[in-house]
Amino acid sequence: MSHPEKPVQSGYAYQKIAEEIEAQILRGDLKPGDLLPGETEMGSLFGVTRSTVREGLRQLETDGLIHRPSPRRMEVTVPPVDLLTTRATRAMALMKVTFRELVEVAMVMEPLAARTAAERATPEEIEDLQQLHAALVASEGQLEETIELDEKFHSRVTEIGHNRVLGPAREPVGLLLFRGFEHIAPVATNFYKRQIEAHSNILAAIRDRDVERASKWARMHIEDFWRGVQLAGLDDANPVLPRPVSHTEGVT
């Protein structure tokens, strides 16, 4: 860890410490896995008390930039995707985003996720996706299980495309969007069978390495979802209600 370019001034000193350490992480001066100096040593570096250092570290820990592998050690880390997802999901919920806005984004992201999965997924990853689909088929008629497995299926499709930008960008949209099934299922004809059909065709296209067919079926799946949204009366005036998200929820 390098010495700060300027001494920490009065005011919210702990925030300035957090900002300086964050800047060193983003510049690459501090890398994931690097250990930070002890609180006393950092206090000397920044010219502040140990308690001020501790408060700055607590902020960085909350932001997911460092973690504590043991009581006396702090280590630089990469923020977990589920932490980023939680914050983005809450922000969009507070912004009162609509299903239309979410669908507009999903029309781009879901076909891209299916396309990259068809290009890059390993045989083992495709087998894992097959197992998720089999579980979805077995849960036909059970709404909560279907919603959970649908989210896992789409998240897994994104993961096996091995694009590290697409996953964090897509996940909060998917978490909010597919909760709409709670309203669509009671009014949509053959809801479960159409869900299974779409997933079957996306899976088959990925397995066949057919990027165009994978993209086409993913888009058709979202278009069908949008028709269900309209049928359920979830128009632009209806905000998407937030779904409770825990930091322990990961992308599977």
C-alpha positions, 0 to 999 in steps of 0.5 A: 500500500502506497503513502497517500499523495496528500495528508488527510484533512479534517472533516469526514476523515474516514471517508477520505481514507476509504476513497484513497484506498479505493483509488489505489485498488482501482488503479491496480496499486492494490490487487485482489488478495493483497493484505492491507497494513494494520490499523496502527500502521495505516493511522501513521500513514494517514496521520489519523487515529486508529478508530478513524482508520477502522471506520474507513475500512468498515466502509470499504468492507460494506462496499465489498472492496475488502474483507476480513479473513481473520480478526486482524487481517484485511484483504483486498477483494472483488465485490461479489456479484450478488452484492452488486445485484442487490444494490442495483435491484433496490435502486431500480425498484426505488426508481419505480421502473416499469415492466416495459423498461425492463422488457426493452433491456431484456430484449437485448440481454437475453438473446445475447446471453443465449448467443454467447452460451451457444458459442462458449459453453462447455459440455459440462456446463450444458449438462448442468443447464439440462438438469436445471431444465429437467427440474423446471419440467418436474415443477410444472404447475408450481408457481414459486418453484417455476419462478425460482428455476426460471431465474436460475436457468436464465442466470446459468445461461448468462454464466456459461456465456463467460462474459463477465460484463453481461452477468452483473448487468443482466442479473438485477433486470432478470430478478425484477422482470421474472417476478411478473410471472406471479401475475401472468400465470393466473391469466395466461393460457398454457403458461407452464407449457409455454415456459417449458417449450421456450427453455427446451428450445433455448437449451437445444440451440445451445447444445447444437451450438446454433447461435442464431436459433438460441438468440431467436428463441430467447427473444421469442421467450421475452416477447411472449413474456411481454404479451403476458405482462399486457394480458395481466394489465401490468402497463407502464403505470405499474411500478415493479415491486421490489423483491427482497434480496439477500447477500447470501443469494448467489447466481447459481 
